[in-house]
Amino acid sequence: MELEKPIVAPFKILVIVAHPDDIEFGSAGSVAVWTGAGAEVTYCIVTDGAAGSNDKDVVYNQLVERRQAEQLEAAELVGVKDVVFLGYADGALTPSLELRRDLTRLIRRLRPDRVLIMDPTQVLISGEGFDYINHPDHRATGEASLYAIFPSAETRPIFPELLDEGLEPHHVNEVYLMMSDKPNIAIDVTAVWDKKIQSLLAHRSQVGEDVADMIRRWDEATGKEVGVPLAENYRVMRFINATPEKDTPAE
């Protein structure tokens, strides 16, 4: 695993996750680094977050509104101004053609250089004193996102109705997979770690301040592998087009 080289702006990044707070656990530090370097970052939250409480008295419409407000606050803290909420049902997501079409539409509209998604291959996850059965919404979001990137976003005959909307095909150069067991790139988030935690703690309906210690242990373990105090990691795949629309990011 190696440290990521700095990006060269202008640069567009799309981050696609299942739930409000997914980004903040693993990638808010990276996002703060990227926006600080001048990148334009957009968040896409696929589900409505309504399954984020087991309280029998919860009012689900109110919870959805609260979780969206928390996500908007969390995004602003790391320099993100554009957040897209697709509103699919939380806890019952599938990698449907409808979802893939919605994500293809977004990719073609935004035309990002890089897309960060959830690794769809991860089922059982273990870490620093942490065992987790990966949420099926995470895997469904990751699978739909991956196939929206390729082949759907760059293939004209797929979803021809998007052409009728004026959305031409787009080739994504880089895919970053979060929560992967095969990371090959780490991002030094030491300088922005306080922003990352503030962003995570904006999700007050989901987490408390005690979560910071766990996240710090994760980022310290990753940082140790690459010689920095705190880092986040990804499996990165690059698909450089032979005739790109713009310059590819510096290697």
N, C-alpha and C positions, 0 to 999 in steps of 0.2 A: 504494500500500500504506500502511496506517495501523496504529498501535499498538492492540493490544487494550485495551478498557476493563476495569477490574477486575470480577471476578465478585462476586455477592452471595450468600453462603451462607444457607441450605443449598442445595447444588447438587451434582448427581450427574453424573459423567463416566465413560463407558466407552471404553477404548482397545483397539482390535482390530488385531492385527498377525499376520504369518505365523510369525516365528521369535523365539526368545529373542535378545535384543540389538537387534532392529529399533527398539524404542521408544527405547532409549538413544542411538542415533546421532542421531536427529532431534528427539525430543520430551521427553526426560527433564527438560530445563530448564523447559519449559512445565508439565509435571506438578508439579515442585517449586514453581513459582509458584502453581499452582491449589491444591495441598494446603496450602500456606502460608496461603492466603486462606480456608481452611476447607472446600474442596470434598472430596467423597467420590469417590475415583477407584478404578476397578477395571480391571485388565489382563486381556485375553483373548489367549492365545498359541495360535494355531490348530494348528501342527504340533509334532511331538515334538523337532525339532532334531537328529535322528539323522544327517542328511547334512552336518553341520557339520565334518566332518573327512575328509581324504583319506588318513589313516594306514591302511595295509593291516592293521595289527595292532590297530586300534581294536575295543573291545568295545562294540557299539552300545547295549545296555541300560544299560551304565555311563555312556556319553556322554549318553544321555537324562537319566539321574538327575543327572548333573553340571550339565547345562545348565539343568535346572529349578531346582536349588539356587542356581545363579548368578543366575537371573532373580528368584528370591525375595529374594535379598540386594540386587540392584539396585533392586528395587521398594521395599524397606524404606528404602533410603538417601534416597529422594525422597518418603517419607511414604505409600506405598501398601501397604495391608495385605491386600488381596484380589486374588489372581491365579488365573485360571481357565486350565487347560491342557486343550485339546480333544483332543490326541493324534493328529491326522491325520499321515499319512506325509510326512515332509520331502522336498521335491524332486519330488513327484508329485501335488501338489494341483490340483484342478479346482474351479470355482465350482458345485459340484453342489447339487441340491436338498437333499441330506442336510446339507451344510454350512450352506446358507441356513437350514434349519429349526433347526439347533443354535444359530445366531447369533440367529435370531428368538426362540427360547426364552430366550436369555440377556437380550436386550433387554426382553422382556416381564417377565422376573423382576426385573431390576434397575431398570427404568423410569428410564433416564438422561435428563437434560436435554440433554446433548451427547454425541455419539459421534465419536471421532477414528478415522479409518480410513486405509488406504493408497490413494492415487489409482490407480484401475484403468486409467486412460487412458495412463499413462506407460510407454513402452517403452524409448526411448533417452534417457539422462540425461547431461547434461554440466554441470560446474560449475567451481570454482576448481581448475584443473589435474586434473580428475577426469572420466573418461568411464566410463559404466556401462551395461551391458545389464540392464534391470530384471529381477529374478528372477521367473519365472512364478508362484511361490507368492505373491509380493507382489500381483501383479495379480489372481490368483484370489481371494485373501483380500479385496482391495478390492472386487471385483465382488460377491461373495457378501454382504459387509457392507452395501454400498450398497442392494442389493435386499432385504436383511433389514430395513433401516431403513424403506424404502418399496419396494414396498407391503406386505411381509409382516407387519411388526410391528404395523401399525395397521389391518389388514384382517381382519375376523372370519372370512370364509369360507376364507382361506388357512391351511393347516395346522390344520384343526379339531381335530386330536388335542391341540394345545396348550390348547385350551379345556377339554378333558377333564382336563388337568393343573391346571386352575384359573388359567391364564395368560391374562388378558384383554388385548385390544389396547392398544398404547401408541404415542403420537405423540412422535417425537423432534423437538425444536425446532431443533437446530443440528448440522451435520455439518462437521467439520474434516478436510480432506484433506492428508495429509503427502506430501512429495516431489512436490509439484505444480509445474507450470511456469506456473501462473496464480495465484500467491499474492496475496491481498488484505488479509491480516492478519498482523502480526508481533507477537511477544511478547518483551518485554525480559527476557532471562535473565541479565543481567550479575550481579545480586546472588546468583544461585543456580548460577552456572556451575561452581564447584568441586564442588557436589553432583552436577551433571550428569556431569562427568567421572569422579567416584568411582563413580557408578552404572554408567557404561559400562565402566570398568575392572574392575568386579565380574565381567564375562564373561571370566575369565582363560583359558578354553579357546579363546577366539576372537580376542582382541585383546591388544596390549601397550601400554605407556605411550606409544610413538611415535605412536599414533593421535590423541593429544590435540592435537598441532599441526595436523593436518588439520582436525579438528572446529573448532578455534578459528578457522582461516581461514574456514571456512564461515560461522560465526556472526558473525565480524567483518564479512564482506561483507554479510550480511543487516542487521546493525545499522547499517551505514553508510547504507543506504537509508532508514532511519527515524530517524536521529540519535541512536542509542544505541550503546554499545560492543559489545554482543553480543546477538543476537536469533535466534529461530527463526520460520519463516513457514509459513503454511497458506493454502490456498484454503478459504474459509469460506462455507457456504451456510446460510441460515436459513429455516425452514419453520414460521412461527408459526401455531399452530392457532387457529381462530376461537373455539373454546371450550376453552382449555387446561385441564389438570388442576390446574396451579399457575401462579403468576406466572412469566412469562418473564424471562430475565436482563436486567439493566439495559442499556439502549442507551448 
